[in-house]
Amino acid sequence: MQVATLGVYARLAIYAKLFLVAQKNLLLVGAPGVGKTKLARAVAQLSTRDHSEPIIVVGRDGLTHERLIAYYTADGDKIRLRLGDFSRSVLSSWARIGLGLGPRYFVVDEINRSNADVLFGEVFTAMDIEHRMFIPVIKGDAYDHVMKLVDSGEVQELGFRDSDELEQLKVVLGRVKDRGLNGVPMPYAFRIIATMNLYDRAQLYKLGFALQRRFAYLYIPTPLDDVRPTLDQKALRSTEDERRAEKIYEQLKRRDSRLAKVAIRELSGELPPSLIEGDHPAAPLALVGRGELEEALGKALETFDGALRLISYVYSVALEYMGVEIGISTLVDAVKLLVISYVASPSSEPLLDPAEVADLVLSALILPWLSAAVPKARGELLMLIDEKPVNKAMGRIVKKVREVLGELSLSARVASSYELAPLSS
């Protein structure tokens, strides 16, 4: 199957699934009515054996962390503690993974309508795969309440369908106690999917950059738009002129670099053991061994050389001229996606062609960081000065993305959203 021959919506579903397998939470971004929520539901269902619906909440002003985890509510003349939807999603995921059904993802629709950095609270750190087994997300009164519900057999309040899930959760809670965690962590296979409406982003709360890093940013075009990235080799070769870019490229290209080692370690599941068997960081590719991953890495670094050069160029310009430092972990995420594109393929060829991979990595992982420079760019325009280094650097990146990947790429659409005024090259 060639992904490029599928319709845009089907291709986006595959892109989304690849990011989830590559251990990223997912942020679907686009105009109203393009199908963000529909895609979120579909991808979540495809991640389970029984096509189970995810748990969905709608972002809004006033939505709190407590409402997601556990909150007090009036019940007649009494005050009762109730589990929030996020807690139900995590507990259900543990039980379902133990039964071989797959996790129950958590979806936040229109996340930018809430104060997302405050909303997630301590869940923030646990979003990273490497921290999952160290940081309980259901703890304190919420954890005590879960224990009471389990002891009394309250299947409905836990959000379970039957006693089988309850029995499996008892196993998980027993292991939580054995490890002295004092709370329930998120499973490795668990993911958060969020949607964001581009049109009202400026008027509402914005995602902090540390939180945004924990998501892959998948742009959803309108149903009438075509997505056909190219990979212009002549335009790509001119990126080699950047001295700093060449150094970054050399690190990305090495199979024995720290970036590659971390990517393989996390994809192969060489992390603290989960509470139960079947919970793997790269589910459903849990049966892929380290040797196969390393072989896929070698192929990916050769096949997707264009993506590596483009990443290096944008990274270099953003750092040197815009003051935007794209984190090392983002480069690790990029390497993971390159590897997964090979491992997830049913044949010896990669699932995505080189142009698609370059477009996807750049638009979803690298370009979103440029939004950190938008306030500086606006400041340059408002000061009415001749020298506008940030705007000029932004213009260089936008121009290069269009030259290399073409106007019909996702990256061109994302990069163009940062243009504040006509920019010189």
Disulfide bonds with the S-S distance in Angstrom:
none
